[in-house]
Amino acid sequence: MKYKGLIFDLDGTLVNTDLYIVLNYAQLFLKYSPQNIPSLREMVYFSGPPLTEVFAKYLPSYDPKMLKEEFINWALVNQKPYLRLYDDELEVLNNFKNLGLKLGIVTNKGKLAVDDTLKQFDLTKYFDDIYYLEKCKKTKPDPWPLVHLAEDLHLSSNEVLYIGDDKSDIIAGKGANFDTCLVKFGLKEGLEVYKPTFTVNSYKELERIVKDGTN
């Protein structure tokens, strides 16, 4: 087997957060900028960058700390009904653990939200290490958290596959000299232009790649 470790993004990769992300941003735009609500096509890409980056672009007149607090508070109260796992995900994660693979997460999401999301689906037990926003000196698309998580797991770059759904994931993975896998589970389109090593449409496809090393 080519890989000894797998590092995952969270939103849009381990958990289907498309609906939650759109609803959370929509409630902020309705409150602060009802005349300029981005389209659904735009908002599905908001799950990649940090919150402050989105706020700086779309709501530059408002305090980003205030917006972030409102976003997080809304999530803690409202997100659970809108989150889903993907088909066959738990089975495949169990299989990866049984194969002895080391598993990690790198996300631009804050620790409180990460812990709450993983707890909802009892996912924490699968992962050996997690780099959330507060743990990252630099965030994706910078490769810093990927490189340091791999070091923590005692893995060299050629032993790791990084799996994500956003351009920031592919850029960060390639910057860390990892093979990359773009998951096409959600509504994002056109990201093949960033030339990931693999693309997959399901967890079963991902499992085949990890076992065989080919798409």
C-alpha positions as CSV (number, residue, x, y, z in Angstrom):
1,M,0.0,0.0,0.0
2,K,1.5,3.4,-1.1
3,Y,0.2,5.5,1.8
4,K,0.7,5.2,5.5
5,G,-1.3,8.3,6.4
6,L,-4.4,10.2,5.2
7,I,-5.1,13.8,6.1
8,F,-8.6,15.1,5.6
9,D,-10.2,18.5,5.3
10,L,-13.4,18.7,7.4
11,D,-16.2,20.7,5.8
12,G,-17.3,19.2,2.5
13,T,-15.0,16.3,2.9
14,L,-15.7,14.5,6.2
15,V,-19.0,16.2,6.8
16,N,-21.6,17.5,4.3
17,T,-21.9,21.1,5.4
18,D,-23.1,22.7,2.2
19,L,-26.6,23.6,3.4
20,Y,-25.4,24.7,6.9
21,I,-22.7,27.0,5.4
22,V,-25.1,28.6,3.0
23,L,-27.8,29.1,5.7
24,N,-25.3,30.6,8.2
25,Y,-23.9,33.1,5.7
26,A,-27.3,33.9,4.4
27,Q,-28.6,34.9,7.8
28,L,-25.6,37.3,8.2
29,F,-26.2,38.8,4.7
30,L,-29.9,39.2,5.4
31,K,-29.1,41.2,8.5
32,Y,-26.1,43.3,7.3
33,S,-26.3,43.4,3.5
34,P,-29.8,42.4,2.3
35,Q,-29.3,44.2,-1.0
36,N,-26.1,42.3,-1.8
37,I,-26.7,38.6,-0.9
38,P,-24.3,36.4,-2.9
39,S,-25.7,33.7,-5.2
40,L,-25.8,30.1,-4.1
41,R,-23.1,29.4,-6.6
42,E,-20.8,31.8,-4.8
43,M,-21.7,30.8,-1.2
44,V,-20.9,27.1,-1.7
45,Y,-17.3,28.1,-2.0
46,F,-17.3,29.9,1.4
47,S,-16.5,26.6,3.2
48,G,-12.9,26.8,2.0
49,P,-11.3,30.0,3.3
50,P,-11.3,31.3,6.9
51,L,-14.3,33.3,8.0
52,T,-12.4,36.5,8.2
53,E,-11.3,36.2,4.6
54,V,-15.0,36.0,3.4
55,F,-16.0,38.8,5.7
56,A,-13.3,41.1,4.4
57,K,-14.4,40.6,0.8
58,Y,-18.2,40.6,1.2
59,L,-18.9,42.6,4.5
60,P,-15.9,44.9,4.8
61,S,-17.8,47.6,6.7
62,Y,-18.4,45.4,9.7
63,D,-16.2,44.3,12.5
64,P,-14.9,40.8,11.5
65,K,-14.7,39.7,15.2
66,M,-18.4,40.6,15.7
67,L,-19.4,38.7,12.5
68,K,-17.3,35.7,13.5
69,E,-18.9,35.6,16.9
70,E,-22.4,35.7,15.3
71,F,-21.5,33.0,12.8
72,I,-20.2,30.7,15.5
73,N,-23.1,31.3,17.8
74,W,-25.6,30.6,15.1
75,A,-23.8,27.4,14.2
76,L,-23.7,26.1,17.8
77,V,-27.5,26.5,18.0
78,N,-28.7,25.7,14.5
79,Q,-26.2,23.6,12.5
80,K,-26.9,20.0,13.7
81,P,-30.1,19.4,11.7
82,Y,-28.3,20.5,8.5
83,L,-25.2,18.3,8.7
84,R,-24.8,14.9,7.2
85,L,-22.1,12.2,6.7
86,Y,-21.5,10.8,3.2
87,D,-22.5,7.4,1.9
88,D,-20.3,4.6,3.1
89,E,-18.1,7.0,5.1
90,L,-18.0,5.3,8.4
91,E,-17.4,1.9,6.8
92,V,-14.5,3.3,4.9
93,L,-13.0,5.1,7.9
94,N,-13.2,1.9,9.9
95,N,-11.5,0.0,7.1
96,F,-8.7,2.6,7.0
97,K,-8.1,2.3,10.8
98,N,-8.1,-1.5,10.4
99,L,-5.4,-1.2,7.8
100,G,-3.3,0.6,10.3
101,L,-3.3,4.0,8.5
102,K,-2.7,7.1,10.5
103,L,-5.5,9.6,10.0
104,G,-5.5,13.4,10.6
105,I,-7.6,16.5,10.0
106,V,-6.5,19.9,8.8
107,T,-9.2,22.6,8.8
108,N,-9.5,26.3,8.8
109,K,-12.4,25.9,11.2
110,G,-12.1,26.9,14.9
111,K,-11.7,24.3,17.7
112,L,-15.1,24.8,19.3
113,A,-16.9,24.2,16.0
114,V,-14.6,21.3,15.1
115,D,-15.1,19.5,18.4
116,D,-18.9,20.0,18.2
117,T,-19.1,18.7,14.6
118,L,-16.9,15.6,15.3
119,K,-18.8,14.8,18.5
120,Q,-22.1,14.9,16.7
121,F,-21.1,12.0,14.5
122,D,-18.6,10.3,16.9
123,L,-15.8,10.9,14.5
124,T,-13.0,11.9,16.9
125,K,-12.1,8.3,17.6
126,Y,-10.9,7.8,14.0
127,F,-8.2,10.5,14.1
128,D,-4.7,10.6,15.5
129,D,-4.3,14.4,15.3
130,I,-6.3,17.4,14.4
131,Y,-5.1,20.9,13.3
132,Y,-7.9,23.4,13.7
133,L,-7.7,27.2,13.2
134,E,-6.2,28.1,16.6
135,K,-3.4,25.5,16.2
136,C,-2.3,26.8,12.9
137,K,0.3,29.5,12.6
138,K,-0.6,29.7,9.0
139,T,-3.8,28.4,7.4
140,K,-4.6,26.7,4.1
141,P,-3.8,27.3,1.3
142,D,-0.5,27.6,3.1
143,P,1.0,24.1,3.5
144,W,2.2,24.9,7.1
145,P,-0.5,22.8,9.0
146,L,-0.2,19.9,6.6
147,V,3.5,19.7,7.0
148,H,3.4,19.9,10.7
149,L,0.6,17.4,11.2
150,A,2.6,14.9,9.0
151,E,5.6,15.5,11.2
152,D,3.6,14.8,14.3
153,L,2.4,11.5,12.8
154,H,6.0,10.7,11.8
155,L,5.2,10.5,8.1
156,S,7.2,11.7,5.2
157,S,5.6,13.6,2.4
158,N,5.5,10.7,0.0
159,E,3.6,8.6,2.5
160,V,0.6,11.0,2.8
161,L,-2.5,11.6,0.8
162,Y,-4.3,14.9,1.5
163,I,-8.1,14.8,0.8
164,G,-10.2,17.9,0.4
165,D,-13.0,19.6,-1.6
166,D,-11.6,23.1,-2.2
167,K,-8.9,24.8,-4.2
168,S,-7.2,25.7,-0.9
169,D,-6.9,22.0,-0.1
170,I,-5.2,21.2,-3.4
171,I,-2.9,24.2,-3.3
172,A,-1.9,23.4,0.3
173,G,-1.4,19.7,-0.4
174,K,0.8,20.3,-3.4
175,G,2.7,22.9,-1.5
176,A,3.5,20.2,1.1
177,N,4.6,17.8,-1.6
178,F,1.7,15.4,-0.8
179,D,-0.4,13.5,-3.3
180,T,-3.8,15.2,-3.3
181,C,-7.3,13.9,-3.8
182,L,-10.2,16.2,-4.7
183,V,-13.6,14.9,-3.5
184,K,-16.5,15.9,-5.7
185,F,-19.2,15.2,-3.1
186,G,-20.8,18.7,-3.1
187,L,-21.7,21.6,-5.4
188,K,-18.3,23.0,-6.2
189,E,-17.2,22.8,-9.8
190,G,-14.2,23.3,-12.0
191,L,-11.5,22.5,-9.4
192,E,-9.8,20.0,-11.6
193,V,-7.9,22.9,-13.0
194,Y,-5.7,22.8,-9.9
195,K,-4.6,19.3,-11.0
196,P,-5.1,17.1,-8.0
197,T,-3.4,13.7,-8.1
198,F,-6.9,12.0,-7.9
199,T,-10.5,12.9,-8.1
200,V,-13.3,10.9,-6.5
201,N,-17.1,11.0,-6.3
202,S,-17.5,8.7,-3.3
203,Y,-15.8,7.2,-0.2
204,K,-15.7,3.8,-2.0
205,E,-13.7,5.4,-4.8
206,L,-11.4,6.9,-2.2
207,E,-10.9,3.5,-0.6
208,R,-9.9,2.0,-3.9
209,I,-7.3,4.7,-4.5
210,V,-5.8,4.3,-1.1
211,K,-5.5,0.5,-1.5
212,D,-4.4,0.4,-5.2
213,G,-2.7,3.8,-5.6
214,T,-4.6,4.5,-8.9
215,N,-7.8,6.3,-9.8
